[in-house]
Amino acid sequence: MKEGQGTLYLAPSSHSKYPGNPQESHISPNSTFHIPVNDVHQVWNTGEHEDLQVLVVISRPPVKVFMYNDWSMPHTASKLKFPYYWDEECYQTTTRKDEL
């Protein structure tokens, strides 16, 4: 994390039917954390006077983002947001001849 303060909410099991009660972790400048593949998570800005700036590195794009109303919502009721805005370039099939 780059700047600000926040809370990371992370579901303890990504393979269950419901995300369940999340684990809460405080994050601050220079914090690092890993989100396991398919784990339900959320990052909240808790700083009153400062924006939360987070650098995200995704190792397996494209990403499928599921939106949950709350932590007790079943996965089958979540809404898929796909392709997400950063994925649009991944699906372009035209390649310029000067590209490798």
Contact map, one row per residue, 1 for C-alpha under 8 A:
1110000000000000000000000011111100000000000000000000111000000000000000000000000000000000000000000000
1111000000000000000000000000111000000000000000000001111000000000000000000000000000000000000000000000
1111100000000000000000000001110000000000000000000011110000000000000000000000000000000000000000000000
0111110000000000000000000001100000000000000010100111100000000000000000000000000000000000000000000000
0011111000000000000000000111100000000000000011100101000000000000000000000000000000000000000000000000
0001111100000000000000000111000000000000001111100001000000000000000000000000000000000000000000000000
0000111110000000000000011110000000000000001111000000000000000000000000000000000000000000000000000000
0000011111000000000000111110000000000000111100000000000000000000000000000000000000000000000000000000
0000001111100000000001111000000000000000111000000000000000000000000000000000000000000000000000000000
0000000111110000000001110000000000100011110000000000000000000000000000000000000000000000000000000000
0000000011111100001111100000000000000011100000000000000000000000000000000000000000000000000000000000
0000000001111100001111100000000000000010000000000000000000000000000000000000000000000000000000000000
0000000000111111001000000000000000000010000000000000000000000000000000000000000000000000000000000000
0000000000111111001000000000000000000111000000000000000000000000000000000000000000000000000000000000
0000000000001111100000000000000000000110000000000000000000000000000000000000000000000000000000000000
0000000000001111111000000000000000000000000000000000000000000000000000000000000000000000000000000000
0000000000000011111000000000000000000000000000000000000000000000000000000110000000000000000000000000
0000000000000001111100000000000000000000000000000000000000000000000000111110000000000000000000000000
0000000000111101111111000000000000000001000000000000000000000000000000111110000000000000000000000000
0000000000110000011111000000000000000000000000000000000000000000000000110000000000000000000000000000
0000000000110000001111100000000000000000000000000000000000000000000000110000000000000000000000000000
0000000011110000001111110000000000000000100000000000000000000000000000100000000000000000000000000000
0000000111110000000011111000000000000000000000000000000000000000000000000000000000000000000000000000
0000001111000000000001111100000000000000000000000000000000000000000000000000000000000000000000000000
0000001110000000000000111110000000000000000000000000000000000000000000000000000000000000000000000000
0000111100000000000000011111000000000000000000000000000000000000000000000000000000000000000000000000
1000111100000000000000001111101000000000000000000000000000000000000000000000000000000000000000000000
1011110000000000000000000111111000000000000000000000000000000000000000000000000000000000000000000000
1111100000000000000000000011111000000000000000000000000000000000000000000000000000000000000000000000
1110000000000000000000000001111100000000000000000000000000000000000000000000000000000000000000000000
1100000000000000000000000011111110000000000000000000000000000000000000000000000000000000000000000000
1000000000000000000000000000011111000000000000000000000000000000000000000000000000000000000000000000
0000000000000000000000000000001111100000000000000000000000000000000000000000000000000000000000000000
0000000000000000000000000000000111110000000000000000000000000000000000000000000000000000000000000000
0000000001000000000000000000000011111010100000000000000000000000000000000000000000000000000000000000
0000000000000000000000000000000001111110000000000000000000000000000000000000000000000000000000000000
0000000000000000000000000000000000111110000000000000000000000000000000000000000000000000000000000000
0000000000000110000000000000000000011111000000000000000000000000000000000000000000000000000000000000
0000000001111110000000000000000000111111100000000000000000000000000000000000000000000000000000000000
0000000001100100001000000000000000000111110000000000000000000000000000000000000000000000000000000000
0000000111100000000001000000000000100011111000000000000000000000000000000000000000000000000000000000
0000000111000000000000000000000000000001111100000000000000000000000000000000000000000000000000000000
0000011110000000000000000000000000000000111110000000000000000000000000000000000000000000000000000000
0000011100000000000000000000000000000000011111000000000000000000000000000000000000000000000000000000
0001111000000000000000000000000000000000001111100011000000000000000000000000000000000000000000000000
0000111000000000000000000000000000000000000111110000000000000000000000000000000000000000000000000000
0001110000000000000000000000000000000000000011111111000000000000000000000000000000000000000000000000
0000000000000000000000000000000000000000000001111100000000000000000000000000000000000000000000000000
0000000000000000000000000000000000000000000000111110000000000000000000000000000000000000000000000000
0001100000000000000000000000000000000000000000111111000000000000000000000000000000000000000000000000
0011000000000000000000000000000000000000000010101111100000000000000000000000000000000000000000000000
0111110000000000000000000000000000000000000010100111110000000000000000000000000000000000000000000000
1111000000000000000000000000000000000000000000000011111000000000000000000000000000000000000000000000
1110000000000000000000000000000000000000000000000001111100000000000000000000000000000000000000000000
1100000000000000000000000000000000000000000000000000111110000000000000000000000000000000000000000000
0000000000000000000000000000000000000000000000000000011111000000000000000000000000000000000000000000
0000000000000000000000000000000000000000000000000000001111100000000000000000000000000000000000000000
0000000000000000000000000000000000000000000000000000000111111000000000000000000000000000000000000000
0000000000000000000000000000000000000000000000000000000011111000000000000000000000000000000000000000
0000000000000000000000000000000000000000000000000000000001111110000000000000000000000000000000000000
0000000000000000000000000000000000000000000000000000000001111110000000000000000000000010000000000000
0000000000000000000000000000000000000000000000000000000000011111000000000000000000100010010000000000
0000000000000000000000000000000000000000000000000000000000011111100000000000000001110010000000000000
0000000000000000000000000000000000000000000000000000000000000111110000000000000111110000000000000000
0000000000000000000000000000000000000000000000000000000000000011111000000000000111010000000000000000
0000000000000000000000000000000000000000000000000000000000000001111100000000011110000000000000000000
0000000000000000000000000000000000000000000000000000000000000000111110000000011110000000000000000000
0000000000000000000000000000000000000000000000000000000000000000011111101010111000000000000000000000
0000000000000000000000000000000000000000000000000000000000000000001111101000010000000000000000000000
0000000000000000000000000000000000000000000000000000000000000000000111111000000000000000000000000000
0000000000000000011111000000000000000000000000000000000000000000000111111000000000000000000000000000
0000000000000000011110000000000000000000000000000000000000000000000001111100000000000000000000000000
0000000000000000011000000000000000000000000000000000000000000000000111111110110000000000000000000000
0000000000000000111000000000000000000000000000000000000000000000000000011111110000000000000000000000
0000000000000000111000000000000000000000000000000000000000000000000100001111110000000000000000000000
0000000000000000000000000000000000000000000000000000000000000000000000000111110000000000000000000000
0000000000000000000000000000000000000000000000000000000000000000000100001111111000000000000000000000
0000000000000000000000000000000000000000000000000000000000000000011110001111111100000000000000000000
0000000000000000000000000000000000000000000000000000000000000000011100000000111110000000000000000000
0000000000000000000000000000000000000000000000000000000000000001111000000000011111000000000000000000
0000000000000000000000000000000000000000000000000000000000000001111000000000001111110000000000000000
0000000000000000000000000000000000000000000000000000000000000011100000000000000111110000000000000000
0000000000000000000000000000000000000000000000000000000000000111000000000000000011111111000000000000
0000000000000000000000000000000000000000000000000000000000000011100000000000000011111111000000000000
0000000000000000000000000000000000000000000000000000000000000000000000000000000000111111000000000000
0000000000000000000000000000000000000000000000000000000000000000000000000000000000111111100000000000
0000000000000000000000000000000000000000000000000000000000001110000000000000000000111111111000000000
0000000000000000000000000000000000000000000000000000000000000000000000000000000000111111111100000000
0000000000000000000000000000000000000000000000000000000000000000000000000000000000000111111100000000
0000000000000000000000000000000000000000000000000000000000000100000000000000000000000011111100000000
0000000000000000000000000000000000000000000000000000000000000000000000000000000000000011111110000000
0000000000000000000000000000000000000000000000000000000000000000000000000000000000000001111111000000
0000000000000000000000000000000000000000000000000000000000000000000000000000000000000000001111100000
0000000000000000000000000000000000000000000000000000000000000000000000000000000000000000000111110000
0000000000000000000000000000000000000000000000000000000000000000000000000000000000000000000011111010
0000000000000000000000000000000000000000000000000000000000000000000000000000000000000000000001111110
0000000000000000000000000000000000000000000000000000000000000000000000000000000000000000000000111111
0000000000000000000000000000000000000000000000000000000000000000000000000000000000000000000000011111
0000000000000000000000000000000000000000000000000000000000000000000000000000000000000000000000111111
0000000000000000000000000000000000000000000000000000000000000000000000000000000000000000000000001111
